[in-house]
């Protein structure tokens, strides 16, 4: 699920874009002088650098040379937690994703797991399960006992809770529209979680390394 503007502290700025560049509405983008808007691509998968904002509308190939972008460094963006994670193990009280980041104990307490597939009990599909404990080093999420055991290759969506506020460890998927909570090979720095609504599977982020912000890491 792409990002959407969640506060009114942003202006919509029309920026030049190469006519062949394809951008989804709600995609995090950057800007290169003398080129224009660019997609994050690999830079988003390892999100350690700056971005200029979030696309306010989509841009299809050969559809014009301008894209409207939310460019305020103070903008807060809502994000539906739709990225699907695959279990590496589990039980009736645990769902394990070994590559979860950051490896901080109890970071996911108060967060929510939404089951997408469960081989042992299809009736659990769609159920939202509050997380009561988490183990950073192993990626084990703990909750109240369920009707069947989770196992490797079961899938779920994950939303952080309030204890994860100020976390900056996450990257984007290859499309620049989903936050990847389970990529522990390269820890991100570009986003910061500012609020969470796990009951509605929604997280709220700011672009921490913003081209128009005051963080030194954005100067490139």
N, C-alpha and C positions, 0 to 999 in steps of 0.2 A: 504494500500500500504506500503510495507516495506521501510526501509531506504537504501540509496545508497550513495557511496562516491562521494562528490561534489567538493573536492579539492585534491591536490596531496600530502598533508602533512600527509600521513599515510603510514605506512608499513603494509604489509600483513604478519602476524605472524602465523605459524602453531602451534596450541595448542592441547594438549591431550584432548580427549572427551570420556566419557563412551560410549561404542559401542551401547547401547540401546537408547541413548538420541537423540531425534528428534529436529532438528533446521531448520528453514526456512532461505533461503538466505535473507539478509537484516534485520534479527532479532537482536535486542539488547540482548547481553548475558553477563554473569558474569563468574568468574573463582574461583574455590575453591581449595586451595592446597590439594594435595593427592587425589583429585577427578577429576579435570579437568573442562572443560567448562560446565556450567549449564544454563538452561533457566531461565528467570526472573520470570515468573509465577506471583504469588501473590505479589512478591516484585516489579514487574513492574506496577501492577495495583495500588499500593501505592508506587510510584517511589520516595522514599526518600533516598535510599541508592545508593552505587556505582555500576558501571558496568565496564567491561573490554574492551568492544568494540562492533562492529557490524559484524555479520557473513558475510564473503566474498562469501561463497557458502553454499548450503544446506547440511544437514547431515541426511540421512534416518536411521531408526533403523537398527542396525547390518550391517552398511556399512563401518566400519573402526573405527580407534581410534584416528583420527586427524581431526581438523577443522581449516581452514584458517580464521583468524579474523583480521579486521582492528583495530589495538590496539593503534594508536597514540592518545594522549590526545588532540592534536591540530586539529584532523580531523573534518571537517564539513560534515554533512550528509544531502542530500536532501530528502524530504519526500512529496510524493503526498498526498494531503489532501482528502483522500477517506473515512474517517470514517463518517458514516451516522448518523445525529442527527434527533431526532423526536421533532416536535414542540409541545409546550404546549399551544400555542395560536397564534394569529396573526391577520392581517388585510391586506388591500391593500398596506400599507406602512410599515408593521412590520412583523417580524418572531420571535417568542419568544421561547427560550429554557431556562427554569427556572433554570437549573443546570449549566449554563455556568460559567466557572472560567477563570481568577480571577474576582472578583466583582468590577471591576474598570471602571468607566464611560469613554466611548469613546475609550476603548482599541481596539475595532474592527473597528474603522473608517479607511477606506482605504482597508479593507479586502473584501472578496468576498464570496457570498452565491451562491451555485449551486443547483438548485432545482432538487430533485429526484422524488418526487411525490407531486401532488397538486390536491386534490379532486374537487376543484371548477373549475379548468381550466387546462386540460391536456396539452395545448399548452405551458404552462410555464415550463414543464419538460425539463431539460437540460439548461435552461436559467441561465446565470451568472449575478448576481445582485450586483453592488457595494454598500457597506455599508457606510452610511453617518453619522450615530450616533449610539451609543449603551449605554444602561443603565445597569450598573453592578449589582445592587441589584436584578433586575427582569429578567435579561437575554433577554431584548428586543433589537433586531437589527432593525435599521430603514434605509429606502431606498426610492428612488423615487416611486411614485404610480405605481402599476402593474394593469393588466387587471382583476384580481380577487383577492378576499381576501384569505389569508392563514389562516389556522385553526389548532386546535389540531390534531395531528397524521399525518399532512403533514411532509415530510422529505426533508432534504437537506444536502449537504456537506458544510463545512465552512473552509475558509482559512484566517489566520491572515494577516494583513497588516503591514506596517512599524512602526506604533505606538505601536505594540505589541513586538517589538524587546527588548530583555533582560528579557522577561517574563520567569519565571521558575515554573509556577504553575501547569503544566500539567503532567498527568500520561500516561501510556500505556494501551492498551486493554489487554485482557487476553493472547493473542498470542504474545505480545511483538513486534508487527509490526506496529501498528497504534497509533497515538497520540489521546488521548481522551480529547477533549476540554470541555466536559460537565459532569465532575465527581466532584461535589463540596463537596462530603463527605470527601475526603482525598486529600489534595493539594500536588502536587508533587514538588520535588526539584532537580531531577536527570538530567533534560534536560534544556537547555537554547536556546531560539530562537535568532539566530544571523542575519537572513535576511528573507525576504519574497518576493514572486513573485505571488501575488494573481491573476493576469491576467492568469497565467498558473496553478493556484491552487497548488502551490508548496511553502513549507516552508523549511527553512534551520536551522538545529540544531547542537549544540555540546553537548556531554555528559559532563555535568557540574561536576558531581561527578564521576570522572574517577579514576580507580584503579592506574593508572600511572600518575595522575595529582598531583597538589600541594594543593588541597582543603582539609583542615583538616577533613572534614566530610567523606572523602574516607578512612580514616584509621580505620580499623576494625579488 
